[in-house]
Amino acid sequence: MSHKILFRVKPVEGSVKEGEAIRVVGSASFLGKWTPQQGLELSWKGDHWEGVVAFDIGEKEEEKKEKEEGKEEGKKAALPIEFKFAVAPAHDWSKAVRYPFAPFSLSR
């Protein structure tokens, strides 16, 4: 079954500086497996940051094994999905060291 998550965050003034961007990083492959360079980059919408990701919940053991072996990277996830927001200079995610928001968890 396919699902979509809309991430919308309105940061506290001063927590994101000019020239910086926000990505959602988390435990699921579509959120980069905690790697900021591969997370979901949010777009500035005038007064908040926003991004959408589509994914399927659950996967068969066979699919998990294929992913572990590096064969197929799908957008499937097992719940709960843990995530947090990373802030870094917009084009240098290797410097994503600031996580000004508390970690979150998505579950059924």
N, C-alpha and C positions, 0 to 999 in steps of 0.2 A: 504494500500500500504506500503510495507516494504522499509525502507531507512537505509543507513549506514552513520555514521559520522566518519571520520578519524581525530583524534586530534593529532597534531604534534606541538611541541613547542621546540624552541631552546633558553633556558634561557640565560640571560645576565650572564657573568662570575661572579661567587661568589654568585649568588642568590639561588643556590641549592648546599648545601655542601655535602661532602662525607658522606655516610650513610643515606642520606635523599632520599625521593622519592616524586613523584608528582602524585596527583589524580585530576581528573576533578570532581567537585561537582556542582550541579545545581538544577533547579526547577523540573526537570523530575524524575520519580521514578528510571529510569536506571542510573541516575547520583546522586542517594542517597538522593534526596529531601533536599539538603544543608547539609547533614551529611557526613563529610569526611570519616568516617569508611565504608560507603556504596557507595562511589563514584567509578568512573572508574580509576583504577590504571594504570598509563602509564609505559611502558617499556623503558629502556635506549637502544638506537640504535647506540651508538658510538659517535654521535655528536648532538643528539637530543632525546627527549622523545616522545613516540608514543603509541596510543591506538585506537581501533576501537570498536564502539558499533552499534548494529542493533536495529531498533525500527520501530513502525508504528506511523503515524501521525493521530491524531484524535481519539476520542473514543465516544461511545454512552453514554447518560446520565445514562442508566442502569449500564454500566460498571463502571462509575465514582462512583455510589452509592455503588456498591459491593466493590470497593477498599476502600472507606471511612469506610465501615463496616469491613474491614480487610479480606474479603473473597478471593480476587484474586489480585495478584500483577503482572500485565503484563508489557510488554515493549511498552506501547503506550503513546503518548505525544501530548498535544495540543501546538500549536505554539503561541507565541514565547517561546523558551526554553532559559532561562538565565543560565549562568554558569560562573565559574571562576576556576583557578588552585590553589590547596592547596599544600603546602609543609610541610612535617613533617618527623621525624625520621621514617625510613622504616617500622618498626614493632610497632609503637606506635602512631596511628592516633588520639588518644585522645589529643595529643599535637599539632594538626594541627591548628596553630594560625597564620601562615604566609601565606599571599596571595600576593606574589610579583608581580602579573600581574593584569592588569585592568580587571573588569568583562566584559563579552561578552554576546551577545544575538543572537540567531539563529532564523530567521523568514523566511517566504516565500518570 
